[in-house]
Amino acid sequence: MDEQLEQSPRVDLKTKVPHSRWGKEPPKGIERDLLAGPSFRRSEFMRVVRIAAEFIRGFRALHFVGPCVTVFGSARFNSGSPHYELARLMGKRIAEMDLAVMTGGGPGIMEAANRGARDAGGKSIGCNIELPMEQEPNPYLDKFVEFRYFFVRKVMLVKYSCAFVVMPGGFGTLDEVFETLVLIQTGKLHHFPIILMGRDYWQPIVDFARFNLVEAGAIDPTDLDLVKFTDDPDEAMEVIAQSKADHAAGFSRRRKALWWLRE
């Protein structure tokens, strides 16, 4: 990487946001209890209120960020690894296109993409999930929002983006990319591009889809067209640029701050 990429400014989030729950254990069982069967009706009602409040907080925080590209990927790839450096380069290229870079806000690939956005002087956004382990804040975020519920966080990662870049990752990344793919396949989400990067890593999954799912009739052959498969940053950026142009009207709609929401 060039000299500019080695000098990314860092932000101490513990100082910037002193009441953040980053790195702290979330309230025990808060999401597990939701999925553990019927509970007292009052408890269920209050849980719905908390979930609604979390949605509202996310909408308020991200309403004015502008069009984003969400980068999915593992928290476990460190600086210097090929996947990290490619994600950093993509973050930089996305920011240079005047698009905000949105990630899960943690380390690894997420840090790399946010760092690349910071390299280019662009917007760097993180949507964190409160976890007792692994998820630490990366220091390259201009704005971040914390969530207790995975499904609320995933809505935010999808809602504000016109494209999705998927770097190598584990179960969490697979969950994110396949849910996004299903939303597009079923018409619940506009046909925004999903770009898989890391050919050697993703090839077995692509082959499984092509030779198992298609041949078994579980998916249509045209469903594979919903995913772009490349390791070339230039090719990926062409796809992102086309998506930005195709959906410019929706993202350019004027958003007016409302005083009664203290915006």
QUIHU-V873674 format. One record per run of one state. SS is the DSSP state (alpha for helix, beta for strand, coil for the rest). FROM is the first residue (numbers start at 0). LEN is the number of residues. If there is no record, write none. Layout:
ss->[SS,SS]
from->[FROM,FROM]
len->[LEN,LEN]
//
This chain:
ss->[coil,alpha,coil,alpha,coil,alpha,coil,alpha,coil,beta,coil,alpha,coil,beta,coil,alpha,coil,beta,coil,beta,coil,alpha,coil,beta,coil,alpha,coil,beta,coil,alpha,coil,alpha,beta,coil,alpha,coil,alpha,coil,alpha,coil]
from->[0,2,7,12,16,29,34,40,62,67,72,81,96,99,103,108,119,123,129,142,147,149,159,160,166,170,185,192,196,198,213,220,226,229,232,246,247,252,258,261]
len->[2,5,5,4,13,5,6,22,5,5,9,15,3,4,5,11,4,6,13,5,2,10,1,6,4,15,7,4,2,15,7,6,3,3,14,1,5,6,3,2]
//
